[in-house]
Amino acid sequence: MIGLSLLLGMPILAAFLHIVKWGGEYFYLYVWIFMFAVQMILVTIYPTLIQPCFNKMDPVPEGSGVRKNT
């Protein structure tokens, strides 16, 4: 888990700091756009690439749906 944090976090932090240095007066806008893009990418790749490394996912068996209490 720490390795994954380092693998993903260090490049994001380096890019964040580079944008702050490069962005000038409007750095906060550029950082916001960058972080939005990073979050959208991570939300997209998490279920297919990251989650299977830590959790085993089995398909839900077919059934009649929600059981009704009668």
N, CA, C and O atoms as a printed pandas DataFrame, in Angstrom:
     atom_number atom_name residue_name chain_id  residue_number  x_coord  y_coord  z_coord
0              1         N          MET        A               1    0.818   -1.183    0.000
1              2        CA          MET        A               1    0.000    0.000    0.000
2              3         C          MET        A               1    0.871    1.260    0.000
3              4         O          MET        A               1    0.572    2.233   -0.693
4              5         N          ILE        A               2    1.939    1.229    0.776
5              6        CA          ILE        A               2    2.840    2.378    0.800
6              7         C          ILE        A               2    3.517    2.528   -0.557
7              8         O          ILE        A               2    3.727    3.645   -1.029
8              9         N          GLY        A               3    3.857    1.406   -1.185
9             10        CA          GLY        A               3    4.477    1.457   -2.510
10            11         C          GLY        A               3    3.567    2.087   -3.539
11            12         O          GLY        A               3    4.013    2.874   -4.374
12            13         N          LEU        A               4    2.280    1.741   -3.483
13            14        CA          LEU        A               4    1.316    2.342   -4.403
14            15         C          LEU        A               4    1.180    3.836   -4.150
15            16         O          LEU        A               4    1.073    4.620   -5.093
16            17         N          SER        A               5    1.183    4.232   -2.888
17            18        CA          SER        A               5    1.124    5.651   -2.547
18            19         C          SER        A               5    2.333    6.403   -3.088
19            20         O          SER        A               5    2.209    7.513   -3.605
20            21         N          LEU        A               6    3.498    5.787   -2.962
21            22        CA          LEU        A               6    4.705    6.419   -3.490
22            23         C          LEU        A               6    4.687    6.450   -5.016
23            24         O          LEU        A               6    5.063    7.448   -5.631
24            25         N          LEU        A               7    4.247    5.348   -5.620
25            26        CA          LEU        A               7    4.220    5.251   -7.077
26            27         C          LEU        A               7    3.289    6.291   -7.696
27            28         O          LEU        A               7    3.612    6.884   -8.725
28            29         N          LEU        A               8    2.153    6.506   -7.079
29            30        CA          LEU        A               8    1.195    7.487   -7.603
30            31         C          LEU        A               8    1.417    8.883   -7.035
31            32         O          LEU        A               8    1.278    9.878   -7.747
32            33         N          GLY        A               9    1.760    8.956   -5.765
33            34        CA          GLY        A               9    1.829   10.248   -5.088
34            35         C          GLY        A               9    3.016   11.108   -5.447
35            36         O          GLY        A               9    2.881   12.324   -5.581
36            37         N          MET        A              10    4.167   10.507   -5.604
37            38        CA          MET        A              10    5.371   11.296   -5.880
38            39         C          MET        A              10    5.294   12.045   -7.217
39            40         O          MET        A              10    5.605   13.236   -7.249
40            41         N          PRO        A              11    4.895   11.401   -8.320
41            42        CA          PRO        A              11    4.783   12.159   -9.568
42            43         C          PRO        A              11    3.696   13.239   -9.516
43            44         O          PRO        A              11    3.851   14.315  -10.094
44            45         N          ILE        A              12    2.594   12.937   -8.817
45            46        CA          ILE        A              12    1.521   13.933   -8.704
46            47         C          ILE        A              12    2.003   15.125   -7.886
47            48         O          ILE        A              12    1.744   16.271   -8.253
48            49         N          LEU        A              13    2.699   14.868   -6.782
49            50        CA          LEU        A              13    3.247   15.947   -5.970
50            51         C          LEU        A              13    4.276   16.763   -6.744
51            52         O          LEU        A              13    4.287   17.990   -6.652
52            53         N          ALA        A              14    5.138   16.094   -7.504
53            54        CA          ALA        A              14    6.141   16.805   -8.302
54            55         C          ALA        A              14    5.467   17.689   -9.350
55            56         O          ALA        A              14    5.879   18.831   -9.558
56            57         N          ALA        A              15    4.434   17.168  -10.009
57            58        CA          ALA        A              15    3.705   17.966  -10.999
58            59         C          ALA        A              15    2.989   19.133  -10.328
59            60         O          ALA        A              15    2.969   20.242  -10.862
60            61         N          PHE        A              16    2.403   18.885   -9.162
61            62        CA          PHE        A              16    1.730   19.932   -8.394
62            63         C          PHE        A              16    2.686   21.077   -8.090
63            64         O          PHE        A              16    2.364   22.242   -8.322
64            65         N          LEU        A              17    3.867   20.738   -7.568
65            66        CA          LEU        A              17    4.854   21.766   -7.226
66            67         C          LEU        A              17    5.366   22.488   -8.470
67            68         O          LEU        A              17    5.603   23.696   -8.436
68            69         N          HIS        A              18    5.536   21.754   -9.563
69            70        CA          HIS        A              18    5.973   22.380  -10.810
70            71         C          HIS        A              18    4.920   23.373  -11.317
71            72         O          HIS        A              18    5.262   24.459  -11.787
72            73         N          ILE        A              19    3.658   23.003  -11.222
73            74        CA          ILE        A              19    2.584   23.899  -11.662
74            75         C          ILE        A              19    2.534   25.145  -10.779
75            76         O          ILE        A              19    2.317   26.246  -11.286
76            77         N          VAL        A              20    2.731   24.993   -9.474
77            78        CA          VAL        A              20    2.744   26.153   -8.579
78            79         C          VAL        A              20    3.880   27.091   -8.956
79            80         O          VAL        A              20    3.699   28.308   -8.976
80            81         N          LYS        A              21    5.054   26.532   -9.257
81            82        CA          LYS        A              21    6.210   27.348   -9.639
82            83         C          LYS        A              21    6.004   28.015  -10.997
83            84         O          LYS        A              21    6.381   29.170  -11.195
84            85         N          TRP        A              22    5.404   27.278  -11.926
85            86        CA          TRP        A              22    5.229   27.768  -13.293
86            87         C          TRP        A              22    4.015   28.680  -13.445
87            88         O          TRP        A              22    4.020   29.575  -14.290
88            89         N          GLY        A              23    2.980   28.467  -12.643
89            90        CA          GLY        A              23    1.677   29.086  -12.846
90            91         C          GLY        A              23    1.576   30.571  -12.601
91            92         O          GLY        A              23    0.663   31.217  -13.115
92            93         N          GLY        A              24    2.475   31.121  -11.842
93            94        CA          GLY        A              24    2.416   32.542  -11.572
94            95         C          GLY        A              24    1.210   32.920  -10.731
95            96         O          GLY        A              24    0.855   32.229   -9.776
96            97         N          GLU        A              25    0.584   34.036  -11.109
97            98        CA          GLU        A              25   -0.522   34.586  -10.326
98            99         C          GLU        A              25   -1.755   33.682  -10.327
99           100         O          GLU        A              25   -2.507   33.668   -9.353
100          101         N          TYR        A              26   -1.967   32.944  -11.385
101          102        CA          TYR        A              26   -3.154   32.098  -11.501
102          103         C          TYR        A              26   -2.847   30.617  -11.292
103          104         O          TYR        A              26   -3.522   29.751  -11.848
104          105         N          PHE        A              27   -1.813   30.331  -10.477
105          106        CA          PHE        A              27   -1.427   28.938  -10.257
106          107         C          PHE        A              27   -2.567   28.110   -9.686
107          108         O          PHE        A              27   -2.685   26.927  -10.004
108          109         N          TYR        A              28   -3.400   28.703   -8.855
109          110        CA          TYR        A              28   -4.482   27.941   -8.222
110          111         C          TYR        A              28   -5.466   27.397   -9.256
111          112         O          TYR        A              28   -6.019   26.313   -9.073
112          113         N          LEU        A              29   -5.686   28.138  -10.336
113          114        CA          LEU        A              29   -6.571   27.668  -11.397
114          115         C          LEU        A              29   -5.944   26.476  -12.129
115          116         O          LEU        A              29   -6.631   25.496  -12.416
116          117         N          TYR        A              30   -4.664   26.554  -12.428
117          118        CA          TYR        A              30   -3.967   25.466  -13.106
118          119         C          TYR        A              30   -3.887   24.221  -12.215
119          120         O          TYR        A              30   -4.042   23.097  -12.692
120          121         N          VAL        A              31   -3.645   24.433  -10.924
121          122        CA          VAL        A              31   -3.600   23.305   -9.989
122          123         C          VAL        A              31   -4.970   22.654   -9.894
123          124         O          VAL        A              31   -5.072   21.428   -9.850
124          125         N          TRP        A              32   -6.027   23.463   -9.861
125          126        CA          TRP        A              32   -7.378   22.920   -9.788
126          127         C          TRP        A              32   -7.673   22.065  -11.014
127          128         O          TRP        A              32   -8.205   20.962  -10.882
128          129         N          ILE        A              33   -7.336   22.557  -12.202
129          130        CA          ILE        A              33   -7.560   21.802  -13.441
130          131         C          ILE        A              33   -6.744   20.505  -13.423
131          132         O          ILE        A              33   -7.250   19.448  -13.800
132          133         N          PHE        A              34   -5.498   20.586  -12.991
133          134        CA          PHE        A              34   -4.643   19.405  -12.930
134          135         C          PHE        A              34   -5.201   18.368  -11.956
135          136         O          PHE        A              34   -5.269   17.184  -12.285
136          137         N          MET        A              35   -5.598   18.803  -10.767
137          138        CA          MET        A              35   -6.117   17.860   -9.777
138          139         C          MET        A              35   -7.451   17.262  -10.227
139          140         O          MET        A              35   -7.729   16.097   -9.946
140          141         N          PHE        A              36   -8.266   18.037  -10.911
141          142        CA          PHE        A              36   -9.514   17.510  -11.462
142          143         C          PHE        A              36   -9.217   16.402  -12.469
143          144         O          PHE        A              36   -9.850   15.346  -12.446
144          145         N          ALA        A              37   -8.249   16.649  -13.354
145          146        CA          ALA        A              37   -7.878   15.651  -14.359
146          147         C          ALA        A              37   -7.308   14.392  -13.689
147          148         O          ALA        A              37   -7.643   13.277  -14.087
148          149         N          VAL        A              38   -6.460   14.565  -12.689
149          150        CA          VAL        A              38   -5.878   13.416  -11.981
150          151         C          VAL        A              38   -6.979   12.593  -11.321
151          152         O          VAL        A              38   -6.963   11.364  -11.396
152          153         N          GLN        A              39   -7.928   13.256  -10.680
153          154        CA          GLN        A              39   -9.011   12.529  -10.017
154          155         C          GLN        A              39   -9.870   11.776  -11.019
155          156         O          GLN        A              39  -10.265   10.639  -10.761
156          157         N          MET        A              40  -10.164   12.387  -12.151
157          158        CA          MET        A              40  -10.971   11.702  -13.162
158          159         C          MET        A              40  -10.241   10.478  -13.719
159          160         O          MET        A              40  -10.859    9.439  -13.955
160          161         N          ILE        A              41   -8.940   10.599  -13.925
161          162        CA          ILE        A              41   -8.154    9.469  -14.415
162          163         C          ILE        A              41   -8.116    8.355  -13.377
163          164         O          ILE        A              41   -8.294    7.187  -13.720
164          165         N          LEU        A              42   -7.886    8.703  -12.105
165          166        CA          LEU        A              42   -7.817    7.686  -11.059
166          167         C          LEU        A              42   -9.166    7.016  -10.822
167          168         O          LEU        A              42   -9.216    5.814  -10.564
168          169         N          VAL        A              43  -10.250    7.764  -10.903
169          170        CA          VAL        A              43  -11.578    7.168  -10.752
170          171         C          VAL        A              43  -11.847    6.189  -11.888
171          172         O          VAL        A              43  -12.538    5.189  -11.696
172          173         N          THR        A              44  -11.312    6.468  -13.053
173          174        CA          THR        A              44  -11.511    5.601  -14.212
174          175         C          THR        A              44  -10.684    4.326  -14.105
175          176         O          THR        A              44  -11.184    3.242  -14.405
176          177         N          ILE        A              45   -9.424    4.437  -13.683
177          178        CA          ILE        A              45   -8.557    3.257  -13.665
178          179         C          ILE        A              45   -8.647    2.455  -12.372
179          180         O          ILE        A              45   -8.200    1.309  -12.343
180          181         N          TYR        A              46   -9.208    3.013  -11.306
181          182        CA          TYR        A              46   -9.245    2.298  -10.020
182          183         C          TYR        A              46   -9.946    0.948  -10.106
183          184         O          TYR        A              46   -9.372   -0.048   -9.665
184          185         N          PRO        A              47  -11.170    0.863  -10.658
185          186        CA          PRO        A              47  -11.850   -0.444  -10.628
186          187         C          PRO        A              47  -11.198   -1.510  -11.499
187          188         O          PRO        A              47  -11.354   -2.702  -11.232
188          189         N          THR        A              48  -10.475   -1.106  -12.526
189          190        CA          THR        A              48   -9.904   -2.098  -13.442
190          191         C          THR        A              48   -8.447   -2.440  -13.142
191          192         O          THR        A              48   -8.024   -3.570  -13.390
192          193         N          LEU        A              49   -7.680   -1.505  -12.622
193          194        CA          LEU        A              49   -6.252   -1.749  -12.418
194          195         C          LEU        A              49   -5.830   -1.837  -10.955
195          196         O          LEU        A              49   -5.015   -2.691  -10.608
196          197         N          ILE        A              50   -6.357   -0.988  -10.101
197          198        CA          ILE        A              50   -5.878   -0.912   -8.722
198          199         C          ILE        A              50   -6.661   -1.838   -7.804
199          200         O          ILE        A              50   -6.056   -2.596   -7.045
200          201         N          GLN        A              51   -7.974   -1.798   -7.850
201          202        CA          GLN        A              51   -8.789   -2.593   -6.934
202          203         C          GLN        A              51   -8.534   -4.099   -7.044
203          204         O          GLN        A              51   -8.483   -4.762   -6.008
204          205         N          PRO        A              52   -8.370   -4.678   -8.248
205          206        CA          PRO        A              52   -8.097   -6.125   -8.314
206          207         C          PRO        A              52   -6.793   -6.549   -7.631
207          208         O          PRO        A              52   -6.640   -7.722   -7.293
208          209         N          CYS        A              53   -5.867   -5.642   -7.424
209          210        CA          CYS        A              53   -4.626   -5.981   -6.726
210          211         C          CYS        A              53   -4.860   -6.252   -5.245
211          212         O          CYS        A              53   -4.085   -6.980   -4.625
212          213         N          PHE        A              54   -5.911   -5.680   -4.670
213          214        CA          PHE        A              54   -6.146   -5.783   -3.236
214          215         C          PHE        A              54   -7.399   -6.570   -2.875
215          216         O          PHE        A              54   -7.495   -7.084   -1.761
216          217         N          ASN        A              55   -8.361   -6.677   -3.784
217          218        CA          ASN        A              55   -9.627   -7.343   -3.489
218          219         C          ASN        A              55   -9.946   -8.339   -4.593
219          220         O          ASN        A              55   -9.712   -8.076   -5.773
220          221         N          LYS        A              56  -10.490   -9.505   -4.188
221          222        CA          LYS        A              56  -10.936  -10.487   -5.175
222          223         C          LYS        A              56  -12.415  -10.238   -5.432
223          224         O          LYS        A              56  -13.225  -10.237   -4.504
224          225         N          MET        A              57  -12.757  -10.028   -6.685
225          226        CA          MET        A              57  -14.135   -9.718   -7.054
226          227         C          MET        A              57  -14.741  -10.920   -7.765
227          228         O          MET        A              57  -14.181  -11.407   -8.747
228          229         N          ASP        A              58  -15.879  -11.401   -7.276
229          230        CA          ASP        A              58  -16.613  -12.499   -7.901
230          231         C          ASP        A              58  -17.919  -11.946   -8.462
231          232         O          ASP        A              58  -18.519  -11.050   -7.870
232          233         N          PRO        A              59  -18.361  -12.479   -9.606
233          234        CA          PRO        A              59  -19.642  -12.030  -10.135
234          235         C          PRO        A              59  -20.784  -12.427   -9.204
235          236         O          PRO        A              59  -20.751  -13.482   -8.571
236          237         N          VAL        A              60  -21.779  -11.574   -9.135
237          238        CA          VAL        A              60  -22.945  -11.848   -8.300
238          239         C          VAL        A              60  -23.812  -12.870   -9.029
239          240         O          VAL        A              60  -24.122  -12.680  -10.205
240          241         N          PRO        A              61  -24.213  -13.960   -8.350
241          242        CA          PRO        A              61  -25.043  -14.956   -9.038
242          243         C          PRO        A              61  -26.419  -14.384   -9.384
243          244         O          PRO        A              61  -26.964  -13.532   -8.682
244          245         N          GLU        A              62  -26.951  -14.889  -10.493
245          246        CA          GLU        A              62  -28.269  -14.427  -10.906
246          247         C          GLU        A              62  -29.315  -14.969   -9.954
247          248         O          GLU        A              62  -29.178  -16.071   -9.423
248          249         N          GLY        A              63  -30.344  -14.199   -9.745
249          250        CA          GLY        A              63  -31.405  -14.608   -8.835
250          251         C          GLY        A              63  -32.688  -13.879   -9.184
251          252         O          GLY        A              63  -32.821  -13.280  -10.252
252          253         N          SER        A              64  -33.618  -13.946   -8.265
253          254        CA          SER        A              64  -34.917  -13.329   -8.524
254          255         C          SER        A              64  -34.939  -11.861   -8.102
255          256         O          SER        A              64  -35.996  -11.230   -8.141
256          257         N          GLY        A              65  -33.814  -11.315   -7.707
257          258        CA          GLY        A              65  -33.792   -9.916   -7.319
258          259         C          GLY        A              65  -33.958   -9.740   -5.823
259          260         O          GLY        A              65  -33.547  -10.598   -5.041
260          261         N          VAL        A              66  -34.554   -8.642   -5.427
261          262        CA          VAL        A              66  -34.736   -8.334   -4.023
262          263         C          VAL        A              66  -35.836   -9.203   -3.437
263          264         O          VAL        A              66  -36.923   -9.320   -4.003
264          265         N          ARG        A              67  -35.539   -9.806   -2.301
265          266        CA          ARG        A              67  -36.522  -10.660   -1.635
266          267         C          ARG        A              67  -37.554   -9.784   -0.940
267          268         O          ARG        A              67  -37.201   -8.836   -0.240
268          269         N          LYS        A              68  -38.820  -10.102   -1.134
269          270        CA          LYS        A              68  -39.902   -9.349   -0.515
270          271         C          LYS        A              68  -40.314  -10.047    0.763
271          272         O          LYS        A              68  -40.455  -11.270    0.793
272          273         N          ASN        A              69  -40.504   -9.282    1.808
273          274        CA          ASN        A              69  -40.982   -9.824    3.074
274          275         C          ASN        A              69  -42.513   -9.854    3.061
275          276         O          ASN        A              69  -43.150   -8.801    3.079
276          277         N          THR        A              70  -43.097  -11.031    3.030
277          278        CA          THR        A              70  -44.574  -11.128    3.036
278          279         C          THR        A              70  -45.051  -11.922    4.214
279          280         O          THR        A              70  -46.256  -12.109    4.385
